[in-house]
Amino acid sequence: MNKTRASGRTVGGWRNLSLQGPAVTLLLLWMLVPLGMTLWFSFQRYNLLMPGMTGFAGLENYQYLFTDPALWTAMGNTLLLVGSVLAITVIGGTLLAVLFQQEFPGRGVARVLAISPFFVMPTVSALVWKNMMMHPANGVLSWVAESLGLPALDWFSSLPLTSIVIIVAWQWLPFALLILLTAMQSLDDDQVEAARMDGAGPVAIFFFITLPHLKRAISVVIMIEMIFLLTIFAEIFVTTSGGPGLATTNLAYLIYIRALLDFDVGTASAGGVIAIILANIVAIFLVRMVAKNLEN
Amino acid sequence: MTTARTKPLASTSNQAAIKEGRHAAFMNTAARRRLGLTVLGWTIAGVIFFPIFWMVLTGFKTEAAAIAEPSLIFSPTLESYTAVHGRADYFKFAMNSVVVAFGSTLLALLIAIPSAYSMAFLPTKRTKGTLLWMLSTKMLPPVGVLVPIYLLFRDVGLLDTRTGLIIVYTLMNLPIVVWMLYTFFKDLPKDILEAGRMDGASTLQEVLFLLLPLTLPGIASTGLLSVILSWNEAFWSLNLTSSNAAPLTAYIASFSSPEGLFWAKLSAASTMAIAPILVFGWLTQKQMVRGLTFGAVK
């Protein structure tokens, strides 16, 4: 009995290893090799335009990066972008989830329409917004403004970061809606009904029943969005290229400029390390939350 | 409902009339509420969807009409579609997208199915840790490893190749695919596989003839999510490809240069680029939530 159990365990162990091996090995390589290289480069003098100048740089790259005002502008822009998009999508997503949970004719179709932008590739949404929506002369928004007797706005030159925020929020609002709508489905109808019987109005029901129920889903949305929003790239790449000046340069775009436009591998890698650290601060909370969920 | 209402009315008793009046007033506010909800719901959905609708519309305009004052009335033309198709390269970019998205998805499923199987049906003390570690690899911001991946790809000749993109997308989606499959496999009653094992099925037979057919809907929606994510990915495709392996995300990005600014053609190309994925998204929206939230919201 003991024997079979022991041998069974080792057989199982081998089986698990052979089944999980490929996935684990590949992910381990995918994580460790580039991570190690980024760390290594960040301490090296390494510029593709100056092949002669190589060697250990100590903290030089970090020093250069931290004394560069562009980094602080980029960090500020990153924070503004992440913060504004989060505020719009989470508040908007929650309200929309409540709305689309109510029954009305054609609700299914309306839901599908509202969720659609999430499936549009970022380069398409950015260019459609930049050209057809926000164009100062022929865009739909300026046409609307003029019809209302307001002055047309040149979005990308007068409010560049706001324009990017609008585009990104348009893509991520449906994500929040999709997740929160799903979470809403497990809301106990009887509980809502009981509260209504006790004379609770819709506002009270929202704050005391719906919102607490959605608490966990909302935090999941916040964390997942944060991880993606920290490194928004394509939307900036196709609309403003980080400009005018540095007005729409976020951390991801700054690293791209340093790496693939300035060929300064050392500084770009130091920036990469900072991005990784920032993302990990968020990631720790997300992983913890998922772990707690896994136990149930 | 109506019969119940007409009966007391016919009896013309006072009490019933009062009741009826109250009932009608209630119905009235309910109907008004419903109308308000309908209008609000549809208006908001319409506003959110509008840019997509407008893009589809613009794709059927002439370039002159596309750039003119916004208008719903125009004579539709397929000019832009034929123009985009006429430039033979659209097909090349679309082909790259198809090969890369489906190639990476198949590869990811192939690697993930055995892994998710063993995690769901042969769990050990380490299973949870492994799952969470896989999730954490997804948290690595791509821009943090842009430099090494770019240099590695340059050195081994993977820059601007479909193979290169397939490798990146497979690894990028592998954690999500493993997670999603794991949650679907977990939902399967254990007895079914147990019964198969009793009948002497090997692991491979068990997976091929029992697990895969039984969880096919779950596997399909996992695959679709992976296709969607790869199809729409625009960080690696913009940085690692230039012309040969550029997928549609990169092709559309080429419209951003001032000399390439043709709204009708941009719209036609964009409509074709997003249409299949939009349909996939509509089909799998419910199951997709699992994959996107790592099972934290079902």
Interface residues (C-beta under 8 A of the other chain):
Chain A: G12 G13 R15 N16 S18 L19 Q20 P22 A23 V24 L26 L27 W30 M31 V33 P34 L35 M37 T38 F41 L96 L99 F100 Q102 E103 F104 P105 G106 R107 V109 A110 R111 V112 L113 A114 I115 S116 P117 F118 F119 V120 M121 P122 T123 V124 S125 L127 V128 W129 K130 N131 M132 M133 N138 G139 V140 W143 W170 L173 P174 F175 L178 I179 T182 A183 S186 R216 A217 V220 I224 I227 L230 T231 F233 A234 F237 V238 T239 L251 A252 I255 Y256 A259 L260 V265 A268 S269 G272 V273 A275 I276 L278 A279 N280 V282 A283 L286 V287 M289 V290 A291 N293 L294
Chain B: R34 L37 T38 L40 G41 W42 I44 A45 G46 I48 F49 F50 P51 I52 W54 M55 T58 I67 A68 E69 P70 I111 A112 P114 S115 Y117 S118 M119 L122 T124 K128 T130 L131 L132 M134 L135 S136 T137 M139 L140 P141 P142 V143 G144 V145 L146 V147 P148 I149 Y150 L151 L152 T170 L171 L174 P175 V178 T203 I228 W231 N232 A234 F235 L238 N239 L248 T249 A250 I252 A253 F255 S256 L261 W263 L266 S267 S270 A273 I274 I277 L278 F280 G281 W282 Q285 K286 M288 V289 L292 T293 F294 G295 A296 V297 K298
